[in-house]
Amino acid sequence: MNSFDRVANNRHKNNNKRIAKEIVIGKKSKLCSKELSTAGYDKHIVDERVNTMLRKRMNLSIHEVAEEVVEGKWGEDEICKMLLEEAGYNYNDVMHEIQRLNK
């Protein structure tokens, strides 16, 4: 049983946000999708959350975040909104900047 299996068996099973945080701070290594799936995690969601947390650490401006949203780096629709808010960005401010960029 690897460390991801033990984590999956505790009361926090399938907590993708928590495992992403542990990857970002270095408590866990970023494993392949098979290992994450076996342990009960959604690799796609974990990867998006890790990337979101890393972008937050870079302190991107609203303009830079808006450009990334347009490029699809923050997911789509509700996932995008959730990830932006988790990263500390105001979703409405980012959407306003996207509208300004598209003029």
Biopython code that builds the backbone (N, CA, C, O; Angstrom):
import numpy as np
from Bio.PDB.StructureBuilder import StructureBuilder

atoms = [
    (1, "MET", "N", (0.854, -1.184, 0.000)),
    (1, "MET", "CA", (0.000, 0.000, 0.000)),
    (1, "MET", "C", (0.893, 1.237, 0.000)),
    (1, "MET", "O", (1.721, 1.410, 0.894)),
    (2, "ASN", "N", (0.721, 2.111, -1.021)),
    (2, "ASN", "CA", (1.525, 3.334, -1.078)),
    (2, "ASN", "C", (0.860, 4.440, -0.275)),
    (2, "ASN", "O", (-0.237, 4.263, 0.254)),
    (3, "SER", "N", (1.535, 5.585, -0.188)),
    (3, "SER", "CA", (1.011, 6.685, 0.636)),
    (3, "SER", "C", (-0.318, 7.208, 0.109)),
    (3, "SER", "O", (-1.160, 7.645, 0.894)),
    (4, "PHE", "N", (-0.523, 7.173, -1.199)),
    (4, "PHE", "CA", (-1.795, 7.633, -1.747)),
    (4, "PHE", "C", (-2.924, 6.681, -1.361)),
    (4, "PHE", "O", (-4.044, 7.128, -1.115)),
    (5, "ASP", "N", (-2.650, 5.374, -1.304)),
    (5, "ASP", "CA", (-3.675, 4.426, -0.880)),
    (5, "ASP", "C", (-4.081, 4.680, 0.563)),
    (5, "ASP", "O", (-5.267, 4.643, 0.891)),
    (6, "ARG", "N", (-3.107, 4.938, 1.424)),
    (6, "ARG", "CA", (-3.418, 5.210, 2.829)),
    (6, "ARG", "C", (-4.251, 6.480, 2.959)),
    (6, "ARG", "O", (-5.199, 6.530, 3.743)),
    (7, "VAL", "N", (-3.896, 7.504, 2.191)),
    (7, "VAL", "CA", (-4.658, 8.752, 2.241)),
    (7, "VAL", "C", (-6.087, 8.511, 1.786)),
    (7, "VAL", "O", (-7.032, 9.029, 2.380)),
    (8, "ALA", "N", (-6.241, 7.722, 0.730)),
    (8, "ALA", "CA", (-7.581, 7.464, 0.185)),
    (8, "ALA", "C", (-8.455, 6.700, 1.167)),
    (8, "ALA", "O", (-9.680, 6.815, 1.125)),
    (9, "ASN", "N", (-7.839, 5.923, 2.047)),
    (9, "ASN", "CA", (-8.615, 5.120, 2.986)),
    (9, "ASN", "C", (-9.068, 5.893, 4.207)),
    (9, "ASN", "O", (-9.910, 5.408, 4.963)),
    (10, "ASN", "N", (-8.533, 7.078, 4.417)),
    (10, "ASN", "CA", (-8.967, 7.824, 5.603)),
    (10, "ASN", "C", (-10.240, 8.606, 5.312)),
    (10, "ASN", "O", (-10.796, 8.507, 4.218)),
    (11, "ARG", "N", (-10.701, 9.379, 6.281)),
    (11, "ARG", "CA", (-11.994, 10.066, 6.152)),
    (11, "ARG", "C", (-11.995, 11.159, 5.102)),
    (11, "ARG", "O", (-13.058, 11.693, 4.784)),
    (12, "HIS", "N", (-10.832, 11.511, 4.547)),
    (12, "HIS", "CA", (-10.742, 12.570, 3.538)),
    (12, "HIS", "C", (-10.676, 12.001, 2.122)),
    (12, "HIS", "O", (-10.168, 12.649, 1.207)),
    (13, "LYS", "N", (-11.189, 10.797, 1.952)),
    (13, "LYS", "CA", (-11.134, 10.150, 0.645)),
    (13, "LYS", "C", (-11.719, 11.057, -0.435)),
    (13, "LYS", "O", (-12.751, 11.698, -0.236)),
    (14, "ASN", "N", (-11.045, 11.099, -1.577)),
    (14, "ASN", "CA", (-11.456, 11.878, -2.746)),
    (14, "ASN", "C", (-11.392, 13.388, -2.540)),
    (14, "ASN", "O", (-12.072, 14.125, -3.255)),
    (15, "ASN", "N", (-10.609, 13.866, -1.600)),
    (15, "ASN", "CA", (-10.476, 15.298, -1.387)),
    (15, "ASN", "C", (-9.387, 15.822, -2.310)),
    (15, "ASN", "O", (-8.229, 15.962, -1.913)),
    (16, "ASN", "N", (-9.776, 16.110, -3.544)),
    (16, "ASN", "CA", (-8.813, 16.528, -4.568)),
    (16, "ASN", "C", (-8.110, 17.825, -4.209)),
    (16, "ASN", "O", (-6.929, 17.987, -4.515)),
    (17, "LYS", "N", (-8.807, 18.748, -3.566)),
    (17, "LYS", "CA", (-8.206, 20.026, -3.190)),
    (17, "LYS", "C", (-7.082, 19.817, -2.181)),
    (17, "LYS", "O", (-6.021, 20.432, -2.279)),
    (18, "ARG", "N", (-7.329, 18.943, -1.213)),
    (18, "ARG", "CA", (-6.319, 18.702, -0.183)),
    (18, "ARG", "C", (-5.081, 18.033, -0.774)),
    (18, "ARG", "O", (-3.958, 18.425, -0.457)),
    (19, "ILE", "N", (-5.272, 17.037, -1.622)),
    (19, "ILE", "CA", (-4.114, 16.343, -2.194)),
    (19, "ILE", "C", (-3.346, 17.283, -3.120)),
    (19, "ILE", "O", (-2.120, 17.206, -3.201)),
    (20, "ALA", "N", (-4.060, 18.176, -3.821)),
    (20, "ALA", "CA", (-3.384, 19.157, -4.670)),
    (20, "ALA", "C", (-2.518, 20.074, -3.817)),
    (20, "ALA", "O", (-1.391, 20.395, -4.195)),
    (21, "LYS", "N", (-3.039, 20.495, -2.669)),
    (21, "LYS", "CA", (-2.266, 21.360, -1.770)),
    (21, "LYS", "C", (-1.015, 20.638, -1.277)),
    (21, "LYS", "O", (0.059, 21.234, -1.199)),
    (22, "GLU", "N", (-1.154, 19.364, -0.947)),
    (22, "GLU", "CA", (0.000, 18.594, -0.488)),
    (22, "GLU", "C", (1.049, 18.448, -1.590)),
    (22, "GLU", "O", (2.248, 18.433, -1.311)),
    (23, "ILE", "N", (0.601, 18.340, -2.826)),
    (23, "ILE", "CA", (1.543, 18.271, -3.953)),
    (23, "ILE", "C", (2.270, 19.604, -4.095)),
    (23, "ILE", "O", (3.488, 19.627, -4.271)),
    (24, "VAL", "N", (1.540, 20.711, -4.022)),
    (24, "VAL", "CA", (2.131, 22.041, -4.188)),
    (24, "VAL", "C", (3.166, 22.327, -3.110)),
    (24, "VAL", "O", (4.233, 22.867, -3.401)),
    (25, "ILE", "N", (2.857, 21.966, -1.860)),
    (25, "ILE", "CA", (3.804, 22.273, -0.783)),
    (25, "ILE", "C", (4.895, 21.219, -0.634)),
    (25, "ILE", "O", (5.784, 21.361, 0.205)),
    (26, "GLY", "N", (4.833, 20.161, -1.443)),
    (26, "GLY", "CA", (5.898, 19.172, -1.469)),
    (26, "GLY", "C", (5.725, 17.985, -0.540)),
    (26, "GLY", "O", (6.639, 17.169, -0.420)),
    (27, "LYS", "N", (4.581, 17.864, 0.120)),
    (27, "LYS", "CA", (4.345, 16.716, 0.992)),
    (27, "LYS", "C", (4.115, 15.440, 0.188)),
    (27, "LYS", "O", (4.407, 14.340, 0.657)),
    (28, "LYS", "N", (3.598, 15.592, -1.006)),
    (28, "LYS", "CA", (3.351, 14.460, -1.903)),
    (28, "LYS", "C", (3.971, 14.773, -3.254)),
    (28, "LYS", "O", (4.026, 15.926, -3.680)),
    (29, "SER", "N", (4.435, 13.723, -3.917)),
    (29, "SER", "CA", (4.947, 13.930, -5.268)),
    (29, "SER", "C", (3.777, 13.806, -6.235)),
    (29, "SER", "O", (2.771, 13.161, -5.940)),
    (30, "LYS", "N", (3.928, 14.431, -7.385)),
    (30, "LYS", "CA", (2.875, 14.371, -8.397)),
    (30, "LYS", "C", (3.005, 13.030, -9.117)),
    (30, "LYS", "O", (3.975, 12.786, -9.834)),
    (31, "LEU", "N", (2.022, 12.175, -8.914)),
    (31, "LEU", "CA", (2.068, 10.829, -9.469)),
    (31, "LEU", "C", (1.259, 10.727, -10.752)),
    (31, "LEU", "O", (0.521, 11.641, -11.118)),
    (32, "CYS", "N", (1.415, 9.601, -11.420)),
    (32, "CYS", "CA", (0.698, 9.387, -12.676)),
    (32, "CYS", "C", (-0.789, 9.182, -12.420)),
    (32, "CYS", "O", (-1.207, 8.925, -11.291)),
    (33, "SER", "N", (-1.570, 9.296, -13.464)),
    (33, "SER", "CA", (-3.025, 9.220, -13.337)),
    (33, "SER", "C", (-3.475, 7.877, -12.773)),
    (33, "SER", "O", (-4.464, 7.824, -12.041)),
    (34, "LYS", "N", (-2.778, 6.795, -13.092)),
    (34, "LYS", "CA", (-3.175, 5.485, -12.584)),
    (34, "LYS", "C", (-3.067, 5.443, -11.064)),
    (34, "LYS", "O", (-3.963, 4.934, -10.391)),
    (35, "GLU", "N", (-1.970, 5.979, -10.517)),
    (35, "GLU", "CA", (-1.789, 5.971, -9.070)),
    (35, "GLU", "C", (-2.817, 6.861, -8.378)),
    (35, "GLU", "O", (-3.360, 6.496, -7.336)),
    (36, "LEU", "N", (-3.083, 8.037, -8.964)),
    (36, "LEU", "CA", (-4.085, 8.917, -8.375)),
    (36, "LEU", "C", (-5.469, 8.285, -8.449)),
    (36, "LEU", "O", (-6.227, 8.330, -7.480)),
    (37, "SER", "N", (-5.802, 7.696, -9.593)),
    (37, "SER", "CA", (-7.112, 7.064, -9.758)),
    (37, "SER", "C", (-7.280, 5.895, -8.805)),
    (37, "SER", "O", (-8.337, 5.737, -8.194)),
    (38, "THR", "N", (-6.250, 5.078, -8.673)),
    (38, "THR", "CA", (-6.294, 3.939, -7.760)),
    (38, "THR", "C", (-6.559, 4.402, -6.337)),
    (38, "THR", "O", (-7.256, 3.729, -5.577)),
    (39, "ALA", "N", (-6.004, 5.548, -5.981)),
    (39, "ALA", "CA", (-6.178, 6.084, -4.636)),
    (39, "ALA", "C", (-7.492, 6.854, -4.492)),
    (39, "ALA", "O", (-7.789, 7.351, -3.405)),
    (40, "GLY", "N", (-8.282, 6.965, -5.558)),
    (40, "GLY", "CA", (-9.593, 7.595, -5.472)),
    (40, "GLY", "C", (-9.635, 9.060, -5.842)),
    (40, "GLY", "O", (-10.603, 9.752, -5.526)),
    (41, "TYR", "N", (-8.593, 9.548, -6.512)),
    (41, "TYR", "CA", (-8.553, 10.958, -6.899)),
    (41, "TYR", "C", (-8.805, 11.111, -8.392)),
    (41, "TYR", "O", (-8.530, 10.198, -9.171)),
    (42, "ASP", "N", (-9.325, 12.262, -8.787)),
    (42, "ASP", "CA", (-9.523, 12.601, -10.186)),
    (42, "ASP", "C", (-8.304, 13.396, -10.643)),
    (42, "ASP", "O", (-8.146, 14.559, -10.270)),
    (43, "LYS", "N", (-7.442, 12.775, -11.449)),
    (43, "LYS", "CA", (-6.186, 13.406, -11.849)),
    (43, "LYS", "C", (-6.415, 14.740, -12.543)),
    (43, "LYS", "O", (-5.656, 15.684, -12.328)),
    (44, "HIS", "N", (-7.443, 14.833, -13.368)),
    (44, "HIS", "CA", (-7.733, 16.075, -14.085)),
    (44, "HIS", "C", (-8.008, 17.204, -13.088)),
    (44, "HIS", "O", (-7.462, 18.301, -13.213)),
    (45, "ILE", "N", (-8.850, 16.927, -12.111)),
    (45, "ILE", "CA", (-9.174, 17.952, -11.108)),
    (45, "ILE", "C", (-7.953, 18.275, -10.257)),
    (45, "ILE", "O", (-7.686, 19.443, -9.973)),
    (46, "VAL", "N", (-7.213, 17.253, -9.850)),
    (46, "VAL", "CA", (-6.009, 17.492, -9.044)),
    (46, "VAL", "C", (-5.025, 18.352, -9.827)),
    (46, "VAL", "O", (-4.473, 19.307, -9.280)),
    (47, "ASP", "N", (-4.795, 18.031, -11.099)),
    (47, "ASP", "CA", (-3.876, 18.819, -11.921)),
    (47, "ASP", "C", (-4.336, 20.268, -12.046)),
    (47, "ASP", "O", (-3.526, 21.188, -11.926)),
    (48, "GLU", "N", (-5.636, 20.478, -12.288)),
    (48, "GLU", "CA", (-6.156, 21.848, -12.396)),
    (48, "GLU", "C", (-5.958, 22.617, -11.103)),
    (48, "GLU", "O", (-5.587, 23.791, -11.124)),
    (49, "ARG", "N", (-6.203, 21.962, -9.984)),
    (49, "ARG", "CA", (-6.043, 22.632, -8.690)),
    (49, "ARG", "C", (-4.582, 22.931, -8.392)),
    (49, "ARG", "O", (-4.264, 23.995, -7.862)),
    (50, "VAL", "N", (-3.692, 22.004, -8.727)),
    (50, "VAL", "CA", (-2.258, 22.254, -8.543)),
    (50, "VAL", "C", (-1.838, 23.450, -9.380)),
    (50, "VAL", "O", (-1.165, 24.352, -8.881)),
    (51, "ASN", "N", (-2.227, 23.465, -10.637)),
    (51, "ASN", "CA", (-1.875, 24.571, -11.527)),
    (51, "ASN", "C", (-2.447, 25.893, -11.031)),
    (51, "ASN", "O", (-1.784, 26.929, -11.098)),
    (52, "THR", "N", (-3.685, 25.853, -10.531)),
    (52, "THR", "CA", (-4.310, 27.059, -9.990)),
    (52, "THR", "C", (-3.517, 27.589, -8.801)),
    (52, "THR", "O", (-3.248, 28.786, -8.701)),
    (53, "MET", "N", (-3.151, 26.691, -7.911)),
    (53, "MET", "CA", (-2.394, 27.106, -6.732)),
    (53, "MET", "C", (-1.034, 27.668, -7.110)),
    (53, "MET", "O", (-0.564, 28.633, -6.507)),
    (54, "LEU", "N", (-0.405, 27.068, -8.103)),
    (54, "LEU", "CA", (0.900, 27.566, -8.538)),
    (54, "LEU", "C", (0.774, 28.930, -9.198)),
    (54, "LEU", "O", (1.622, 29.798, -8.989)),
    (55, "ARG", "N", (-0.289, 29.137, -10.006)),
    (55, "ARG", "CA", (-0.502, 30.453, -10.617)),
    (55, "ARG", "C", (-0.766, 31.506, -9.554)),
    (55, "ARG", "O", (-0.305, 32.642, -9.673)),
    (56, "LYS", "N", (-1.500, 31.136, -8.524)),
    (56, "LYS", "CA", (-1.785, 32.082, -7.442)),
    (56, "LYS", "C", (-0.473, 32.529, -6.796)),
    (56, "LYS", "O", (-0.302, 33.704, -6.469)),
    (57, "ARG", "N", (0.426, 31.607, -6.619)),
    (57, "ARG", "CA", (1.715, 31.943, -6.020)),
    (57, "ARG", "C", (2.497, 32.926, -6.884)),
    (57, "ARG", "O", (3.346, 33.662, -6.382)),
    (58, "MET", "N", (2.209, 32.936, -8.185)),
    (58, "MET", "CA", (2.913, 33.847, -9.083)),
    (58, "MET", "C", (2.312, 35.247, -9.043)),
    (58, "MET", "O", (2.864, 36.172, -9.638)),
    (59, "ASN", "N", (1.181, 35.416, -8.344)),
    (59, "ASN", "CA", (0.515, 36.709, -8.223)),
    (59, "ASN", "C", (0.254, 37.364, -9.573)),
    (59, "ASN", "O", (0.710, 38.476, -9.839)),
    (60, "LEU", "N", (-0.474, 36.669, -10.406)),
    (60, "LEU", "CA", (-0.809, 37.197, -11.722)),
    (60, "LEU", "C", (-1.786, 38.362, -11.600)),
    (60, "LEU", "O", (-2.630, 38.381, -10.703)),
    (61, "SER", "N", (-1.672, 39.310, -12.485)),
    (61, "SER", "CA", (-2.624, 40.419, -12.529)),
    (61, "SER", "C", (-3.941, 39.921, -13.111)),
    (61, "SER", "O", (-3.992, 38.853, -13.722)),
    (62, "ILE", "N", (-5.004, 40.698, -12.920)),
    (62, "ILE", "CA", (-6.312, 40.348, -13.491)),
    (62, "ILE", "C", (-6.188, 40.233, -15.010)),
    (62, "ILE", "O", (-6.789, 39.345, -15.615)),
    (63, "HIS", "N", (-5.422, 41.113, -15.621)),
    (63, "HIS", "CA", (-5.216, 41.073, -17.069)),
    (63, "HIS", "C", (-4.576, 39.739, -17.480)),
    (63, "HIS", "O", (-5.026, 39.103, -18.433)),
    (64, "GLU", "N", (-3.538, 39.322, -16.768)),
    (64, "GLU", "CA", (-2.853, 38.068, -17.095)),
    (64, "GLU", "C", (-3.775, 36.861, -16.887)),
    (64, "GLU", "O", (-3.789, 35.930, -17.693)),
    (65, "VAL", "N", (-4.539, 36.894, -15.802)),
    (65, "VAL", "CA", (-5.480, 35.803, -15.536)),
    (65, "VAL", "C", (-6.546, 35.753, -16.623)),
    (65, "VAL", "O", (-6.909, 34.673, -17.090)),
    (66, "ALA", "N", (-7.049, 36.913, -17.028)),
    (66, "ALA", "CA", (-8.065, 36.961, -18.091)),
    (66, "ALA", "C", (-7.522, 36.340, -19.376)),
    (66, "ALA", "O", (-8.227, 35.588, -20.049)),
    (67, "GLU", "N", (-6.285, 36.647, -19.715)),
    (67, "GLU", "CA", (-5.689, 36.053, -20.915)),
    (67, "GLU", "C", (-5.598, 34.533, -20.783)),
    (67, "GLU", "O", (-5.857, 33.812, -21.747)),
    (68, "GLU", "N", (-5.234, 34.041, -19.598)),
    (68, "GLU", "CA", (-5.161, 32.593, -19.375)),
    (68, "GLU", "C", (-6.542, 31.944, -19.460)),
    (68, "GLU", "O", (-6.677, 30.835, -19.977)),
    (69, "VAL", "N", (-7.561, 32.630, -18.956)),
    (69, "VAL", "CA", (-8.925, 32.095, -19.044)),
    (69, "VAL", "C", (-9.322, 31.957, -20.506)),
    (69, "VAL", "O", (-9.888, 30.937, -20.902)),
    (70, "VAL", "N", (-9.030, 32.975, -21.313)),
    (70, "VAL", "CA", (-9.341, 32.929, -22.744)),
    (70, "VAL", "C", (-8.603, 31.768, -23.412)),
    (70, "VAL", "O", (-9.141, 31.129, -24.316)),
    (71, "GLU", "N", (-7.379, 31.495, -22.972)),
    (71, "GLU", "CA", (-6.583, 30.392, -23.529)),
    (71, "GLU", "C", (-7.049, 29.027, -23.026)),
    (71, "GLU", "O", (-6.572, 27.998, -23.505)),
    (72, "GLY", "N", (-7.974, 29.009, -22.068)),
    (72, "GLY", "CA", (-8.512, 27.748, -21.557)),
    (72, "GLY", "C", (-7.727, 27.136, -20.420)),
    (72, "GLY", "O", (-7.963, 25.978, -20.074)),
    (73, "LYS", "N", (-6.806, 27.864, -19.829)),
    (73, "LYS", "CA", (-5.953, 27.317, -18.774)),
    (73, "LYS", "C", (-6.658, 27.174, -17.426)),
    (73, "LYS", "O", (-6.119, 26.555, -16.508)),
    (74, "TRP", "N", (-7.850, 27.737, -17.304)),
    (74, "TRP", "CA", (-8.582, 27.681, -16.038)),
    (74, "TRP", "C", (-9.829, 26.803, -16.152)),
    (74, "TRP", "O", (-10.702, 26.873, -15.288)),
    (75, "GLY", "N", (-9.930, 26.001, -17.169)),
    (75, "GLY", "CA", (-11.105, 25.153, -17.338)),
    (75, "GLY", "C", (-12.254, 25.942, -17.943)),
    (75, "GLY", "O", (-12.071, 27.057, -18.432)),
    (76, "GLU", "N", (-13.436, 25.350, -17.902)),
    (76, "GLU", "CA", (-14.608, 25.971, -18.508)),
    (76, "GLU", "C", (-15.717, 26.178, -17.490)),
    (76, "GLU", "O", (-15.861, 25.409, -16.539)),
    (77, "ASP", "N", (-16.492, 27.219, -17.704)),
    (77, "ASP", "CA", (-17.728, 27.510, -16.975)),
    (77, "ASP", "C", (-17.566, 27.433, -15.459)),
    (77, "ASP", "O", (-16.788, 28.186, -14.874)),
    (78, "GLU", "N", (-18.303, 26.522, -14.828)),
    (78, "GLU", "CA", (-18.318, 26.459, -13.361)),
    (78, "GLU", "C", (-16.966, 26.066, -12.785)),
    (78, "GLU", "O", (-16.590, 26.534, -11.710)),
    (79, "ILE", "N", (-16.231, 25.206, -13.491)),
    (79, "ILE", "CA", (-14.896, 24.829, -13.009)),
    (79, "ILE", "C", (-13.997, 26.055, -13.010)),
    (79, "ILE", "O", (-13.241, 26.273, -12.063)),
    (80, "CYS", "N", (-14.073, 26.849, -14.058)),
    (80, "CYS", "CA", (-13.286, 28.078, -14.153)),
    (80, "CYS", "C", (-13.619, 29.007, -12.995)),
    (80, "CYS", "O", (-12.724, 29.529, -12.330)),
    (81, "LYS", "N", (-14.896, 29.209, -12.761)),
    (81, "LYS", "CA", (-15.329, 30.096, -11.679)),
    (81, "LYS", "C", (-14.810, 29.603, -10.337)),
    (81, "LYS", "O", (-14.293, 30.382, -9.537)),
    (82, "MET", "N", (-14.951, 28.306, -10.097)),
    (82, "MET", "CA", (-14.503, 27.726, -8.842)),
    (82, "MET", "C", (-12.990, 27.882, -8.660)),
    (82, "MET", "O", (-12.524, 28.256, -7.584)),
    (83, "LEU", "N", (-12.236, 27.593, -9.712)),
    (83, "LEU", "CA", (-10.779, 27.681, -9.627)),
    (83, "LEU", "C", (-10.310, 29.115, -9.430)),
    (83, "LEU", "O", (-9.389, 29.368, -8.654)),
    (84, "LEU", "N", (-10.941, 30.055, -10.127)),
    (84, "LEU", "CA", (-10.579, 31.467, -9.953)),
    (84, "LEU", "C", (-10.817, 31.915, -8.517)),
    (84, "LEU", "O", (-9.971, 32.577, -7.915)),
    (85, "GLU", "N", (-11.964, 31.553, -7.980)),
    (85, "GLU", "CA", (-12.283, 31.959, -6.614)),
    (85, "GLU", "C", (-11.363, 31.292, -5.600)),
    (85, "GLU", "O", (-10.959, 31.922, -4.622)),
    (86, "GLU", "N", (-11.028, 30.018, -5.823)),
    (86, "GLU", "CA", (-10.099, 29.336, -4.931)),
    (86, "GLU", "C", (-8.722, 29.984, -4.958)),
    (86, "GLU", "O", (-8.008, 30.000, -3.955)),
    (87, "ALA", "N", (-8.360, 30.518, -6.120)),
    (87, "ALA", "CA", (-7.052, 31.160, -6.252)),
    (87, "ALA", "C", (-7.061, 32.592, -5.732)),
    (87, "ALA", "O", (-6.032, 33.267, -5.735)),
    (88, "GLY", "N", (-8.230, 33.054, -5.284)),
    (88, "GLY", "CA", (-8.302, 34.383, -4.707)),
    (88, "GLY", "C", (-8.660, 35.492, -5.675)),
    (88, "GLY", "O", (-8.552, 36.671, -5.338)),
    (89, "TYR", "N", (-9.086, 35.126, -6.876)),
    (89, "TYR", "CA", (-9.471, 36.129, -7.871)),
    (89, "TYR", "C", (-10.979, 36.325, -7.857)),
    (89, "TYR", "O", (-11.728, 35.386, -7.588)),
    (90, "ASN", "N", (-11.420, 37.530, -8.144)),
    (90, "ASN", "CA", (-12.841, 37.828, -8.247)),
    (90, "ASN", "C", (-13.290, 37.463, -9.658)),
    (90, "ASN", "O", (-12.828, 38.044, -10.640)),
    (91, "TYR", "N", (-14.187, 36.503, -9.744)),
    (91, "TYR", "CA", (-14.660, 36.001, -11.035)),
    (91, "TYR", "C", (-15.230, 37.120, -11.904)),
    (91, "TYR", "O", (-14.948, 37.182, -13.101)),
    (92, "ASN", "N", (-16.030, 38.001, -11.309)),
    (92, "ASN", "CA", (-16.645, 39.085, -12.082)),
    (92, "ASN", "C", (-15.598, 40.055, -12.618)),
    (92, "ASN", "O", (-15.735, 40.557, -13.734)),
    (93, "ASP", "N", (-14.555, 40.324, -11.835)),
    (93, "ASP", "CA", (-13.477, 41.206, -12.309)),
    (93, "ASP", "C", (-12.757, 40.592, -13.511)),
    (93, "ASP", "O", (-12.424, 41.284, -14.473)),
    (94, "VAL", "N", (-12.526, 39.284, -13.435)),
    (94, "VAL", "CA", (-11.845, 38.600, -14.547)),
    (94, "VAL", "C", (-12.725, 38.615, -15.796)),
    (94, "VAL", "O", (-12.234, 38.864, -16.896)),
    (95, "MET", "N", (-14.022, 38.349, -15.631)),
    (95, "MET", "CA", (-14.938, 38.357, -16.774)),
    (95, "MET", "C", (-15.032, 39.762, -17.388)),
    (95, "MET", "O", (-15.104, 39.908, -18.608)),
    (96, "HIS", "N", (-15.031, 40.772, -16.547)),
    (96, "HIS", "CA", (-15.055, 42.164, -17.054)),
    (96, "HIS", "C", (-13.802, 42.447, -17.871)),
    (96, "HIS", "O", (-13.872, 43.090, -18.918)),
    (97, "GLU", "N", (-12.651, 41.964, -17.392)),
    (97, "GLU", "CA", (-11.401, 42.170, -18.123)),
    (97, "GLU", "C", (-11.418, 41.410, -19.455)),
    (97, "GLU", "O", (-10.889, 41.906, -20.450)),
    (98, "ILE", "N", (-12.005, 40.239, -19.487)),
    (98, "ILE", "CA", (-12.123, 39.480, -20.743)),
    (98, "ILE", "C", (-12.988, 40.255, -21.729)),
    (98, "ILE", "O", (-12.656, 40.340, -22.912)),
    (99, "GLN", "N", (-14.088, 40.818, -21.254)),
    (99, "GLN", "CA", (-14.944, 41.615, -22.136)),
    (99, "GLN", "C", (-14.183, 42.838, -22.666)),
    (99, "GLN", "O", (-14.320, 43.208, -23.832)),
    (100, "ARG", "N", (-13.386, 43.453, -21.802)),
    (100, "ARG", "CA", (-12.597, 44.613, -22.224)),
    (100, "ARG", "C", (-11.574, 44.190, -23.279)),
    (100, "ARG", "O", (-11.348, 44.917, -24.246)),
    (101, "LEU", "N", (-10.959, 43.029, -23.102)),
    (101, "LEU", "CA", (-9.964, 42.544, -24.068)),
    (101, "LEU", "C", (-10.591, 42.227, -25.427)),
    (101, "LEU", "O", (-9.957, 42.391, -26.469)),
    (102, "ASN", "N", (-11.826, 41.779, -25.398)),
    (102, "ASN", "CA", (-12.504, 41.384, -26.639)),
    (102, "ASN", "C", (-13.092, 42.558, -27.428)),
    (102, "ASN", "O", (-13.641, 42.353, -28.511)),
    (103, "LYS", "N", (-12.989, 43.763, -26.913)),
    (103, "LYS", "CA", (-13.543, 44.928, -27.627)),
    (103, "LYS", "C", (-12.657, 45.336, -28.759)),
    (103, "LYS", "O", (-12.963, 46.294, -29.469)),
]
sb = StructureBuilder()
sb.init_structure("model")
sb.init_model(0)
sb.init_chain("A")
sb.init_seg("    ")
for serial, (resi, resn, name, xyz) in enumerate(atoms, 1):
    if name == "N":
        sb.init_residue(resn, " ", resi, " ")
    sb.init_atom(name, np.array(xyz, "f"), 0.0, 1.0, " ", f" {name:<3s}", serial, name[0])
structure = sb.get_structure()
